[in-house]
């Protein structure tokens, strides 16, 4: 069963909630990519959502304000993700039976950037990027944007980082510091980073450097490098990448001890 709910007043502040035929399921929040831009939307994750719900997870497939639409960019796009995750508490208090002790946030590409930022729970992290009501158990970045400075320098996504943050690192150093996962470690939450060696949109070296830094800062990070894989296979439920994600979710979202 799937229902669409608003977590804000904007047309883009919505999510699709998929419910399995189980009581109190664990929750997987999905964030799509597209370099934070319109017209890319949550339909990119629909096949993944359908597969995950068939495995017994509740799935919250999140839309957010994007570059090119009202309120998209800094800071609205990042604020939306925290607000959408928080909205699970509203859904759980209503008609949805959800186990909020077991919540994973999973994002692809730019969505991976957004979930890593939203999972940051350090006291010194800007509150707009951290959920205040629902704290993820785990976070997975699938070919994620993990270093905004490097992504800006490479001009990935046709100047996408500049469009998101309103300029260069020199023009907005504080924004880059607050919004780059590499600068937010330790996130203090278990992580999975997946990246293909043949990714021509975001180089695998960026994930390698992020994992090294996160582990050095004390984070628990599972890293899976996928030989020969590109940037889009994560959207295919039959892919090796999705299989790796599902195996990890089964471990981190296992039923807690009574």
N, C-alpha and C positions, 0 to 999 in steps of 0.2 A: 504494500500500500504506500502511495506517495501523496503527500500534501504539501502545498506551498504556503509559507508563512512570511510575513513582513517582520523584520526586526528594527525598522526605521521608516521614516516617512517617504524617502526617495523610492522611485520606481525600481532602482537597482538594489535597494536594501532588502533583499529577499533571500530565501533559501528553500530548497526542496528537502523535506524530511521523509526518508524511506524507513518503514518499520517492518522488521521481520515478525514472524509468528512466534515470538518468544517473549517471556516476561523479563523486564529489567535487562535489556541487552546493553552491551558496551556500545560506545558511540564512536564513529569515525567521521570527522569533519573533513570535507574536501574543498580545496581551493584550486581553481583552474589557472592556467598561464595565459600567455598572449602579450607579454611585456607590459602588463597593466593597462592595456589599451582596449578601447572599443574597436571592432564589434565583438571581440572574443568574449565568450560567456560560459556559464556553468554547464551548458549542454555538452561541452567538450568532455566532461567527467561523467556523463549520464551512464555510459556503458560500464564504467568502473563502479559507479554507485549501485547499479543493478546487480553486478556480480557480488559486491560486498554484502548487500542485504541478503542475497541467496546463501551466504555463508553464516548468517545469523547475527550480523552487526546491524545496528541502527546507523543510518547514514544521513548526515546533514550537509547537503551539497550547496555551498554558499556562493551567492552573487555579491558583488561589491561595486561601488562607484569607481569608474575607470577613466583614464585619460581620454578626453574627447566627449565626455558626458558631464552633466552638472555635478559639481562637488568632487570630481575625480582628481587624482594627483595628491600632492601634499596639502594637508595631512589626512584628508578625507578617506583615501583608499586604505591607509593603514588603520585608521580609527574604526572603519567598518568591520574589519576582521575581528578585532577584539570585541566589538559590540555583538557581532553575530555569534561568536562562541559563547559569550555571556548569555545570549538569548536562550541557550539550551536550558538554563535554570527556569525560565518562564515556561518553556515547553514541558519540562519535567513536572512543573507544578500544576500544569493543566491536564490535557488528555493523553500526553505521551508518557509511557512508562520507560524511563531511561536510567541507566546506572551511571551517574555522573562521577563516580569514583574511577571509572574506566573510560577515559576520553582520549583519543588520539587525533591529532590534526595532521593532515597530509596535503602537501601542495606540490604541484608540478611547475617547474620553471619559475616565472614570476610569482606564482602561487606558493612555490617553495620558499621564496624570500619572505612572503607575507606570513606564512605559518611560523617560520623561525623567529621573526620579530614578535609575533603575538605570543609565542611561548616564553619569551624572556621574562624571568620572574625575579631578577635581582632588585633589591630595594632601590638602588640608584638608577635603574632603568626608568625611562619616562613612562608614566602610568598610562598614557594613551595607547601604548603598544602591548600592555599586559592585561589579560582578562582579570576582572576584579571579582567575579562570582564563580566562574568555572575555570579550574586550573588543569590544563592537559596533563595526562599521565605520560604521554610520549608524543614526539613530533617527528615527521618524516619529510625530508626534502628530496624530491625526485628531479634530478637535473636542475637543481635550484640555483637561483641567483644568490650567492653567498657573500660576494664582495662587490659593493656598489662602486668603489673607486676603480677597481680593475675592469668592471663591466662598462663603466663610463669611458675609460681609456681605450677600450677595444671598440667602442661605438656599437656594442651589441644591440640588436633590435632597433637599428636606425635611430640612435640617440635617445633610446627609451629612458635611461636613468635620468638624463637631463630633463626630459619631459615630465617624469614623475616628481622630481624634487625641485623643479623650477630653475635649474641652472647647474653650473659646474661645482666640483668640490671647493674650488677657490671662492666661489660666490656664496656657497651655503655650507660651510664646514660643519656647523652644528647639526643640520639636517642629515648630512651624510653620516655623522657619528651616531646619531640616534636611530638611523634606519638601515644600517648595514649589519647583517648578522655577524660578520667577522669581528666587528667592534663591540658586539653585545655579549660575547662569551665571557664567563660561563652562563649558559641558559638555565642551568640547574634542573634540567629535565632530560630524560633519556631520548636519544636521537637515532634516527636512521638516515644516512645519506647514500643515495643511489646515483651513480653517474656512469654513462657509457663512454668508452674510449674513443668512439668516432663521432662524438657530439660536435657538430659544426656551428651550433648556435651559442653554446656556452662551453668553453674549454674545460676538460676534466681536471686540469691542473688547479683550477680555482677550488674545486671540492677537496682535492688532496690537501691544499694549504689550509682550508677551513677546518678539516678534520684534525689536522696536526695541531692547530691553534686551540681548538675546542678541548681536545684531550689534554693538552698541556695546561689549560685553565682548570681542569678537573671534571669536565663533562664526560658522561658515559655516551660514547658515540659508536654505533655499529656502521661500518662503511663497507659497501659492496660496489666494486667496480665491475662493469659489465662489458666484457671484451666484444668489440665489433658493433656495439649498439650506438644509435644516434640519439636524437633529442625527443622524438615523438612516440616511441614504442610504449611508453608508460600508460598511454591512453587505450591500449589494447588489452582486454582481460586475458587474452591467450598468450601474452608475452612473458618472457623470462623475467622481465622487470616486475610485472604485476605479481608473478608467483613469489618472487623474493619479498615483496611488500606484504603479501598475505601471510607468509610464514612468520614474518616478524610481528605482525599484528596479533597473530594467534598467541605469541609468547607474551608480548607486553600488555595485552588486554585479557589475559586469562583471568578466570574468576578468582578474586582475592580470597585468602583464607578467612574462614568464618571467625 
